[in-house]
Amino acid sequence: MNASANKEIILRLYAEAVDQARHEQVITEQIVHPDAVMHNALHSDLRGPEVLRSTWRSLHASFSDLRFELDDIIADGDVVAVRGTTTGRHTGVFRGKPATGRPIAQRAHMFYRFEDGRIREVWPLVDHAGLAGQLEDPDDAQLQSVLDLATGFWRARALISGVELGLFTLLGKEPADLATVRATLGLDATGTADFLDALVALGVLQRGDDGRYRNSPAAHRHLDENSDAYVGGFLKFMGYSLYPAWSRLTGLLRTGARQEGQDSFSDWYRDLDQVRGFMEAMDSVCAPVTAALGEAFDWSAVSTVADLGGARGNLVARLVRRHPHLTGECFDLPAVQPLFDEHMSALGTADRVTFRGGDFRTDALPEADVLIFGHILHDWDEETRALLVRRAFDAVRPGGALLIYDELLDDDRRGPARSLLMSLNMKLVRTGGSEYTAEQCRTWLLDAGFSDVSVRSLTATERLVVARRP
């Protein structure tokens, strides 16, 4: 049978099976091969005429006044391609959705392969998502969005517990079944299966046909403690510090008082093992910032750079490795120096990056061509921020620059949502801490004497402020 005859069969199929609802009578073995299959569809397990009958039977049961509005039909050899729109009204239950009475329009591209003059294979490309959106009840969608927000902590807690238990590190060695996970991690039978399968549903784990669990690519890279990009230390910090703090957000809103943590960095630095784990995690979390800063600023005319509040020196060390002509200095509290020394030794930058201990609110700051405040100003109240900027102006060499990066708020404070939540996070753990707008930062800089202030995106979450000293 030629292409023209194949085309006529498809035109008859849509005219009678769809528009006239004669699918039971028309769709027979005279036009559909007994071994016909439909690929990538709900009825892909069926064969023969029932493949198409079941499709149109379910549609006619759910929608009245069905019509197929043909846009194009092309026949070439044994293949017929169709493009068009099915229209109708939702008057019956469809995939569990009660009738809404709404009109619908579903776009479709269909490809039919013929064999011996009958349809042998069907490949449907149908806009299921678009149809689902037309049937969505606005009230249901609003409720679901509220519930998704309200239960967000379920997801966070499951992920953090997985890190605390060492689950992702265990699966980083080799996939394991439920019994092995339970036995190795010492878990009770009550909730472990649901816990693991929930992580599968969230996309953090994968479960094979053999029943064994394995890490997703993201978990393999960031949640296995043997990975260079491991951020589990930060998640553990979230679990024992930030997670409890957020449970007391109402207390912050009622009293304005910090709910967790310590305002004194000196006190927090007393437990260097705890601080080391936190800094390792923060260095991994901030890796995109570190990489972006090495490219976002023109370092060619810079000789010296100092990171104020630079922790164990990771940022400045990465900068001098990326730009070999630079020498760097890390300024932080004296208690941090042992961590700085071991990190510089590990990175091989001990001869190019030095450490100076002190309090940047009171002690002399290092002089340099470029000074950096990275994730620093959000720790302090506005008066202290203005003070730090003034002190940085005095330390930057003429013609040099001050770089500031944080999760800045939009000037109209309408977003970004993550930055506004980060601002609340800072208030929960630091008295006076918060995020701030670019315009606020610009004011501190200009008042201190800086000029030529610019703001640009640095990463998906951080923005970079550059200010020049005349």
C-alpha positions in Angstrom: 0.0 0.0 0.0 1.4 3.4 -0.9 1.9 6.5 1.3 -1.3 8.1 0.1 -3.4 5.1 1.2 -1.7 5.2 4.6 -2.5 8.8 4.9 -6.2 8.2 4.2 -6.3 5.5 6.9 -5.1 8.0 9.5 -7.5 10.7 8.3 -10.4 8.2 8.7 -9.0 7.2 12.1 -9.3 10.7 13.5 -12.6 11.5 11.7 -14.4 8.5 13.0 -12.6 7.3 16.1 -12.2 10.7 17.6 -14.8 13.1 16.1 -17.6 10.6 15.8 -16.6 8.4 18.9 -16.8 5.2 16.7 -13.4 3.9 18.0 -14.8 0.5 18.9 -16.1 -0.1 15.4 -13.4 1.6 13.4 -10.2 0.4 15.2 -10.1 -3.2 14.0 -7.4 -5.5 12.6 -8.3 -4.2 9.1 -6.4 -1.0 9.9 -4.3 -1.9 13.0 -1.8 -4.8 12.9 -2.5 -7.5 15.5 1.0 -7.0 16.9 0.8 -3.2 16.8 2.5 -1.4 19.8 2.4 2.1 21.1 5.8 3.3 22.5 6.2 5.5 25.5 2.6 5.7 26.5 0.2 4.6 29.2 -0.9 1.6 27.2 2.5 0.5 26.0 1.9 -3.0 27.5 -1.0 -3.6 25.1 -0.9 -5.1 21.6 -3.0 -4.8 18.4 -6.1 -2.7 17.9 -6.6 -2.5 21.7 -3.6 -0.2 21.8 -5.6 2.6 20.1 -9.0 1.5 21.3 -8.0 1.8 25.0 -6.5 5.2 24.3 -9.6 6.7 22.8 -12.0 4.8 25.1 -10.5 6.4 28.1 -10.5 9.8 26.5 -14.1 9.6 25.4 -15.1 8.4 28.9 -13.4 11.5 30.5 -14.1 14.2 27.8 -17.2 15.0 25.8 -17.4 16.8 22.5 -14.0 15.5 21.5 -12.6 16.8 18.2 -9.2 16.6 16.6 -8.1 19.8 14.8 -5.6 18.8 12.2 -2.7 21.1 11.5 -0.5 19.0 9.3 -0.3 15.4 8.0 2.7 14.1 6.1 3.1 10.7 4.6 6.5 9.4 3.4 6.9 5.7 2.6 5.5 3.6 5.5 5.5 6.5 8.0 2.7 9.1 8.6 3.3 12.1 10.8 0.4 14.1 12.3 0.4 17.4 14.1 -2.8 18.8 15.7 -4.9 19.5 18.8 -7.5 17.5 20.6 -10.2 19.6 22.1 -13.2 18.8 24.3 -14.7 19.3 27.7 -13.7 17.5 31.0 -16.9 15.8 32.0 -15.6 12.5 33.6 -12.9 11.3 35.9 -9.5 11.5 34.2 -6.5 9.9 35.9 -8.1 10.3 39.3 -9.1 13.9 38.6 -12.9 14.5 39.1 -14.8 16.3 36.3 -14.2 20.0 36.2 -16.5 20.9 33.3 -13.6 22.9 31.8 -12.8 23.0 28.1 -9.4 21.4 27.2 -7.0 21.6 24.3 -4.1 19.2 24.1 -1.3 19.5 21.5 0.0 16.3 20.0 2.5 15.1 17.4 1.9 11.5 16.4 4.0 9.2 14.2 2.6 6.0 12.7 4.6 3.3 11.0 2.6 1.0 8.6 3.3 -2.6 7.7 1.3 -4.4 5.0 -1.2 -1.5 4.9 -1.9 -1.6 8.7 -0.6 0.5 11.6 2.3 -1.4 13.2 3.9 1.1 15.5 2.8 4.4 17.1 5.1 7.1 18.7 3.0 9.7 20.5 4.4 13.1 21.6 1.5 14.5 23.7 1.5 17.5 26.0 0.4 15.7 29.1 1.7 18.5 31.4 -0.3 21.1 29.6 -3.5 19.1 29.9 -2.8 18.5 33.6 -2.4 22.2 34.1 -5.8 22.9 32.5 -7.4 20.4 34.9 -5.7 21.8 38.0 -8.0 23.3 40.6 -6.6 26.7 41.6 -7.6 26.1 45.2 -5.9 22.7 45.3 -2.8 24.1 43.7 -2.7 26.9 46.3 -3.1 24.4 49.2 -0.4 22.2 47.8 2.0 25.1 47.6 1.3 26.0 51.2 1.8 22.4 52.3 5.0 22.1 50.3 6.4 25.1 52.2 5.2 23.8 55.5 6.7 20.4 55.1 10.0 21.6 53.7 11.7 20.8 57.0 10.9 17.1 56.5 13.2 17.1 53.5 15.9 19.0 55.2 15.9 16.8 58.3 16.0 13.6 56.2 19.0 14.9 54.3 20.9 16.0 57.5 20.2 12.7 59.3 21.6 10.9 56.3 24.8 12.9 56.7 24.9 12.5 60.5 24.5 8.7 60.1 27.3 8.5 57.5 24.9 6.9 55.0 26.3 8.6 52.0 29.9 7.8 52.9 28.8 4.1 53.4 27.2 4.0 50.0 30.2 5.8 48.5 32.2 2.6 49.0 29.7 0.4 47.3 25.9 0.0 46.9 24.1 -1.7 49.7 20.7 -3.3 50.3 18.4 -2.5 53.2 19.7 -5.2 55.5 23.3 -4.1 55.0 22.6 -0.4 55.6 20.7 -1.3 58.8 23.4 -3.6 60.1 26.3 -1.4 59.2 24.8 1.8 60.6 23.1 0.2 63.5 19.6 1.3 62.5 16.2 0.0 63.8 13.8 -1.7 61.4 11.0 0.7 62.3 11.7 3.6 59.9 14.8 2.7 57.9 13.0 1.4 54.7 10.8 4.5 54.6 13.8 6.8 55.3 15.9 5.3 52.4 13.0 5.2 50.0 12.2 8.8 50.8 15.7 9.8 50.0 15.3 7.9 46.7 12.1 9.9 46.0 13.9 13.1 46.8 16.6 12.2 44.2 19.5 11.9 46.7 19.7 8.2 46.5 19.0 5.7 43.7 17.6 2.1 44.1 18.4 -0.5 41.5 16.4 -3.4 40.4 18.6 -5.5 42.7 17.2 -3.6 45.7 20.5 -2.0 46.5 20.8 1.7 47.3 23.5 3.9 45.8 24.3 7.6 45.9 23.0 10.0 43.3 25.7 12.0 41.4 25.1 15.0 43.7 25.3 12.9 46.9 28.4 11.1 45.6 30.1 14.5 45.0 29.0 16.5 48.0 27.8 14.1 50.8 30.5 11.4 50.8 33.1 12.5 53.2 35.9 11.0 51.1 35.1 13.5 48.3 37.0 16.7 47.8 33.7 18.5 47.4 32.2 17.2 50.6 29.9 19.7 52.4 28.6 17.3 55.1 30.4 19.2 57.8 28.3 22.3 57.0 25.1 20.2 57.0 26.1 18.7 60.4 26.5 22.3 61.7 23.1 23.1 60.3 21.7 20.0 62.1 23.1 20.9 65.6 23.0 24.7 65.4 20.9 26.2 62.6 18.1 23.6 62.6 17.3 24.2 66.3 17.6 27.9 65.9 15.0 28.0 63.1 12.6 26.1 65.3 12.7 29.3 67.5 12.1 31.8 64.7 8.9 32.9 66.4 11.0 33.7 69.5 13.3 35.9 67.5 10.3 37.7 65.9 8.7 38.3 69.3 11.8 39.3 71.3 14.5 40.3 68.7 17.0 38.3 70.6 19.5 35.9 69.1 18.3 32.3 69.5 21.4 30.2 69.0 25.2 30.3 68.9 27.7 32.8 70.3 28.4 36.4 69.6 32.0 36.0 70.5 34.1 34.4 67.8 36.9 34.0 70.4 34.7 31.6 72.4 33.6 29.7 69.4 37.2 29.2 68.2 38.2 27.4 71.4 37.1 24.0 69.9 39.5 23.9 66.9 38.3 20.4 65.9 34.8 21.7 65.6 36.0 24.8 63.8 38.1 22.8 61.4 35.2 20.7 60.3 33.1 23.8 59.8 35.8 25.6 57.8 36.3 22.5 55.6 32.6 22.5 54.8 32.5 26.2 54.2 35.4 26.1 51.9 33.6 23.5 49.8 30.3 25.4 49.9 32.1 28.6 48.9 34.2 26.9 46.1 32.0 28.5 43.4 32.6 32.0 45.0 36.3 31.4 45.2 36.5 30.3 41.5 34.3 33.2 40.3 36.3 35.8 42.2 39.5 34.7 40.5 37.9 35.7 37.2 35.4 38.4 38.0 38.0 41.0 39.0 41.0 42.2 37.0 44.0 41.0 39.1 46.7 41.9 36.5 47.7 45.2 38.1 47.4 43.9 41.7 50.5 42.8 43.7 49.1 42.2 47.2 45.7 41.0 48.5 44.5 40.6 52.1 41.4 38.7 53.1 39.9 40.3 56.3 38.2 37.6 58.4 39.8 35.1 56.1 39.5 32.1 58.4 42.1 29.5 57.4 43.1 31.4 54.3 41.5 29.3 51.6 40.2 32.1 49.5 43.5 34.1 49.3 45.5 30.9 48.8 43.3 30.0 45.8 43.8 33.5 44.4 47.6 33.4 44.6 47.6 29.9 43.0 45.3 31.2 40.2 47.4 34.4 39.8 51.0 33.5 40.6 52.1 37.2 40.6 50.1 37.8 43.7 51.1 37.6 47.4 48.5 37.3 50.0 47.7 37.8 53.7 45.0 36.4 55.9 43.7 38.5 58.8 41.7 36.8 61.5 41.7 36.1 65.3 45.0 34.6 66.6 43.2 31.4 67.6 42.7 30.5 63.9 46.5 30.5 63.1 47.0 26.7 63.7 44.3 25.9 61.2 45.7 28.4 58.8 49.2 26.9 59.1 48.0 23.4 58.4 45.8 24.4 55.5 48.6 26.5 53.8 50.9 23.5 54.2 48.3 21.2 52.5 47.8 23.7 49.6 51.5 24.4 49.2 51.1 28.2 49.6 52.8 28.7 53.0 55.5 30.7 51.3 53.1 33.1 49.5 50.4 33.7 52.0 51.0 35.0 55.6 48.8 35.2 58.6 48.2 38.2 60.9 46.2 37.8 64.1 44.0 40.5 65.4 40.5 42.0 65.7 39.6 44.0 62.6 37.5 46.3 64.7 40.4 47.6 66.8 43.8 46.3 65.5 45.8 47.6 62.6 44.7 46.1 59.3 47.2 44.9 56.7 48.0 47.3 53.9 47.4 45.9 50.4 46.3 46.8 46.9 43.1 44.9 47.4 41.2 44.1 50.6 38.4 41.6 50.8 35.3 41.2 53.1 33.7 37.9 52.1 30.7 36.8 54.1 31.8 39.2 56.8 29.7 42.3 56.9 26.5 40.2 57.4 27.8 39.1 60.8 27.7 42.7 62.2 25.3 45.5 62.9 25.2 48.5 60.6 27.4 50.7 62.8 30.1 48.0 62.8 29.8 47.6 59.1 30.4 51.3 58.5 33.3 51.1 60.9 34.9 48.2 59.1 34.5 49.9 55.7 36.2 53.1 57.0 39.0 51.1 58.5 39.4 49.2 55.2 39.6 52.6 53.3 42.6 53.6 55.5 44.4 50.3 54.8 43.8 50.0 51.0 46.6 51.6 49.1 45.7 54.6 46.9 44.4 53.3 43.6 43.5 50.0 45.2 40.1 48.4 45.8 37.9 46.9 48.4 35.9 43.8 47.4 32.8 42.8 49.3 30.6 39.8 48.6 27.5 38.6 50.5 24.0 37.4 49.6 22.8 40.9 49.0 19.1 41.8 49.1 17.5 43.6 46.2 17.2 47.3 46.9 13.4 47.0 47.0 13.7 44.1 49.4 11.4 41.9 47.3 14.1 39.2 47.0 15.9 37.1 46.4 13.9 34.7 48.7 17.1 32.8 49.7 18.9 36.0 50.7 15.9 37.2 52.8 15.8 33.8 54.5 19.6 34.0 55.0 19.1 37.4 56.6 16.7 35.8 59.1 19.3 33.0 59.6 21.9 35.6 60.6 19.6 37.3 63.1 18.9 33.9 64.7 22.6 33.2 65.3 24.2 36.6 65.5 23.1 39.7 67.4 23.0 42.5 64.8 23.6 40.1 61.9 21.6 40.3 58.7 21.9 40.6 55.0 21.8 44.1 53.4 21.1 45.8 50.2 23.6 47.0 47.6 22.4 50.6 48.2 23.2 50.3 51.9 26.6 49.0 51.0 27.2 51.8 48.5 26.3 54.4 51.2 28.9 53.0 53.7 31.5 53.0 50.9 30.9 56.5 49.7 30.8 57.9 53.2 34.2 56.2 53.9 35.7 58.0 50.9 35.6 55.2 48.3 34.5 56.0 44.7 33.6 54.2 41.5 31.4 51.7 43.3 30.0 48.8 41.2 27.8 45.8 41.9 27.6 42.6 39.8 26.5 39.0 40.2 29.3 36.7 41.4 27.5 33.4 41.7 23.9 32.3 41.7 23.5 33.5 45.2 26.3 36.0 45.9 26.9 39.5 44.5 30.2 41.3 44.4 30.6 45.0 45.3 33.9 46.7 44.1 34.9 50.1 45.4 38.0 52.0 44.5 40.2 54.2 46.7 41.1 57.4 44.8 
